[in-house]
């Protein structure tokens, strides 16, 4: 197994890690309900579950 010949300095390590960042999720507004939600995720409005603007199931079905 390969081993490093020298210790990587904290500065060099941190410079490499500066490019790895978490991005904020994209928020979309549904045209049907007007609810703000994360793209490609289902969401609840008044107990009803919606996905891509369509009613998937209602609160009574649960």
Secondary structure, DSSP 8 states (H G I E B T S, - for coil): ----SS---HHHHHHHHTT-------EEE-TTT--EEETT--EEETTEEEETTEEEE-TTT-
